[in-house]
Amino acid sequence: MAATRLLLLRHGQTSSNVSGSLDTAIPGADLTPLGVRQAEAIPAALADVRIDRLHVSRLVRTHQTAAPLAAARGLETVVTPDLEEISAGDFEMRSDEEAVTAWHHTLVAWFKGDLDAKVSGSESGHEFLARYDAAVAAVMDAAPDGSHVAVVSHGAAIRLWTHLRVDEADDDAMPPLEERIENTGRFVLDLPAGATAGERRWRLVEAHLSPAGGEAVSDRDHTPDPTGDLD
């Protein structure tokens, strides 16, 4: 591993977040006007945060979220496969209680150690970790020594991967899985020398479930956002 610090930033709000739809396939929904404002607020909110490289998933909402930060810092936005959201499989774009509950229960099962669990047509916990580990490893390996790397990714993927990869010594500092991560919330992690992306040795530096910048969603009753809530 070359780089040692990783900032995982959730994308801005999308229409699927507002409708409560399980939107996990490529290319996915665009940002809403609120999502655009959230993205535009990121450069000022992170003005004191060192960022040397900027990566996004293949879903368009991450590109749109990263664009203002890339422009402000003069950074190239690098599209990196496998940083995408946890697949909803056969429940893709459904917003009904049955689908959302089944998907959530699967993710909670992973957190509790049952990585074989999956919803129909989706990926198991083993498959998710393998591809997200590989993507993070590729991101880190592409950076010069000592770099600080930012990744714009997705709510459930960030929460599950972080919970399953942060060192047990930091468990008490980790926000509970059921606490909602708002759009443009973020985690900052350090990887000790000699460790690899797929080990549970990442150290938690910061955890911010509220937006990095811009407005938060104020009326949650009308914004169910299933990929932000994992209870």
C-alpha positions in Angstrom: 0.0 0.0 0.0 1.3 3.4 -0.9 -1.2 5.9 0.5 -2.1 5.7 4.1 -5.2 8.0 4.6 -8.6 7.4 3.0 -11.6 9.7 3.1 -14.8 7.9 2.1 -17.5 10.5 1.2 -21.1 9.7 0.4 -22.6 11.3 -2.7 -25.2 14.1 -2.6 -28.9 13.5 -2.5 -30.6 11.9 -5.5 -34.3 11.5 -6.5 -34.0 7.8 -5.5 -33.0 8.8 -2.0 -36.1 11.0 -1.9 -38.5 8.3 -3.2 -36.9 5.6 -1.1 -35.9 3.5 -4.1 -33.2 0.9 -4.0 -31.1 2.5 -6.8 -27.8 0.5 -7.0 -27.3 -0.2 -10.7 -25.2 1.7 -13.2 -25.7 4.6 -14.2 -28.2 5.5 -11.4 -30.1 8.7 -10.7 -28.8 12.2 -10.9 -28.4 14.6 -8.0 -31.5 16.6 -6.9 -31.2 20.4 -6.6 -30.4 19.8 -2.9 -27.8 17.2 -3.9 -26.2 19.8 -6.2 -26.1 22.3 -3.4 -24.5 19.7 -1.1 -21.9 19.0 -3.7 -21.2 22.7 -4.2 -20.7 23.1 -0.5 -18.0 20.4 -0.2 -14.9 22.4 -1.3 -15.4 25.0 1.4 -16.4 22.4 4.0 -13.2 20.4 3.3 -11.0 23.5 2.7 -8.6 22.4 5.5 -8.5 18.7 4.5 -5.6 17.5 2.4 -6.7 15.6 -0.7 -4.2 14.5 -3.3 -6.3 12.2 -5.4 -10.0 11.8 -6.0 -11.8 8.7 -7.0 -15.5 8.0 -7.8 -17.6 4.9 -8.6 -19.2 4.3 -12.0 -22.6 5.7 -10.9 -23.3 9.2 -12.2 -24.2 10.7 -8.8 -20.6 10.2 -7.5 -19.3 12.1 -10.6 -21.7 15.0 -10.0 -20.8 15.1 -6.3 -17.0 15.1 -6.9 -17.1 17.7 -9.7 -17.0 20.9 -7.6 -14.2 19.5 -5.4 -12.2 18.4 -8.4 -12.6 21.9 -10.0 -11.6 23.7 -6.8 -8.5 21.5 -6.2 -7.5 21.1 -9.8 -7.8 17.3 -9.4 -8.6 14.6 -12.0 -11.6 12.5 -11.1 -10.7 8.9 -11.5 -13.5 6.4 -12.2 -12.8 3.2 -10.2 -14.9 0.1 -10.8 -16.3 -1.8 -7.8 -16.7 1.2 -5.6 -20.5 1.0 -6.3 -23.4 0.6 -3.9 -24.3 -2.9 -2.5 -26.5 -4.5 -5.1 -30.2 -4.7 -4.6 -30.5 -7.5 -7.0 -34.1 -8.4 -7.9 -35.2 -5.5 -5.7 -33.6 -2.9 -7.9 -35.6 0.4 -7.9 -38.3 -1.0 -5.5 -39.3 1.1 -2.6 -41.9 -1.1 -0.9 -41.4 -2.2 2.7 -40.9 -5.9 1.8 -38.0 -5.1 -0.6 -36.3 -2.5 1.6 -36.6 -4.6 4.8 -35.2 -7.7 3.1 -32.2 -5.8 1.8 -31.6 -4.1 5.2 -31.8 -7.5 7.0 -29.2 -8.9 4.6 -26.8 -6.1 5.4 -27.3 -6.4 9.1 -26.7 -10.2 8.8 -23.3 -9.4 7.2 -22.5 -7.1 10.1 -23.3 -9.9 12.5 -21.0 -12.3 10.7 -23.3 -14.1 8.2 -21.5 -13.2 5.0 -23.3 -15.9 3.0 -26.6 -13.9 3.3 -27.9 -12.3 0.1 -31.1 -11.2 -1.6 -32.2 -12.7 -4.8 -30.1 -11.6 -7.7 -27.6 -9.7 -5.5 -24.2 -10.3 -4.0 -23.2 -12.1 -0.8 -21.2 -10.4 1.9 -18.1 -12.3 0.7 -18.6 -11.0 -2.8 -19.2 -7.4 -1.7 -16.1 -7.4 0.5 -13.9 -8.9 -2.2 -14.8 -6.4 -4.8 -14.8 -3.4 -2.4 -11.5 -4.5 -0.9 -10.0 -4.8 -4.4 -11.3 -1.4 -5.4 -9.8 0.3 -2.3 -6.5 -1.5 -2.8 -6.4 -0.3 -6.4 -7.1 3.3 -5.2 -4.4 3.1 -2.6 -1.8 1.4 -4.8 -2.2 4.1 -7.5 -1.3 6.9 -5.1 2.3 8.0 -4.3 3.6 7.3 -0.8 2.0 9.4 1.9 -0.9 10.5 -0.3 -4.3 11.4 1.1 -7.0 9.9 -1.1 -10.7 10.8 -1.3 -13.3 8.4 -2.6 -16.9 9.4 -3.4 -19.0 6.3 -2.9 -22.3 5.1 -1.5 -24.0 5.1 1.8 -24.6 1.4 2.6 -21.3 0.4 1.0 -19.3 2.9 3.1 -21.1 2.0 6.3 -20.7 -1.8 5.9 -17.2 -1.8 4.6 -16.0 0.6 7.3 -17.7 -1.4 10.1 -16.2 -4.6 8.8 -12.6 -3.3 8.2 -12.0 -0.9 11.1 -9.7 -2.2 13.8 -11.6 -3.7 16.8 -9.8 -1.2 19.0 -11.9 1.5 17.4 -15.3 -0.3 17.8 -16.4 2.0 20.6 -15.7 5.1 18.4 -17.7 3.8 15.4 -21.2 5.2 15.1 -23.8 2.4 15.5 -24.8 0.8 12.2 -28.4 1.9 12.6 -27.5 5.6 12.7 -28.2 7.3 9.4 -25.4 8.6 7.2 -26.6 11.7 5.5 -25.7 12.6 1.9 -22.1 13.8 1.9 -21.4 12.3 5.3 -17.9 10.9 5.5 -15.4 8.6 7.3 -11.7 9.2 7.5 -9.4 6.1 8.0 -5.7 5.4 8.3 -4.1 2.2 7.2 -1.0 1.1 9.3 2.2 0.4 7.5 2.3 -3.2 6.3 -1.5 -3.7 6.4 -3.6 -4.3 3.3 -7.1 -3.0 2.3 -8.8 -6.3 3.1 -7.7 -6.6 6.7 -9.5 -5.4 9.8 -6.6 -3.0 10.7 -7.9 0.4 9.5 -7.9 3.0 12.2 -10.8 5.4 12.5 -9.7 9.0 12.4 -13.0 10.8 12.0 -16.7 9.8 11.5 -19.1 12.4 10.3 -22.7 11.2 9.6 -24.0 14.7 8.9 -23.3 16.4 5.5 -19.8 17.6 4.8 -21.4 20.8 3.6 -24.7 22.2 2.5 -28.1 21.4 3.8 -29.2 18.2 5.5 -32.6 16.6 4.8 -34.9 18.1 7.4 -38.1 16.1 6.8 -37.1 12.5 7.1 -40.7 11.2 7.0 -40.8 12.2 3.3 -37.2 11.1 2.5 -36.9 7.4 3.5 -33.5 7.0 1.8 -33.0 3.2 2.2 -29.3 3.3 1.4 -28.6 5.8 4.2 -30.7 4.1 6.9 -29.6 0.6 7.8 -31.8 -0.1 10.8 
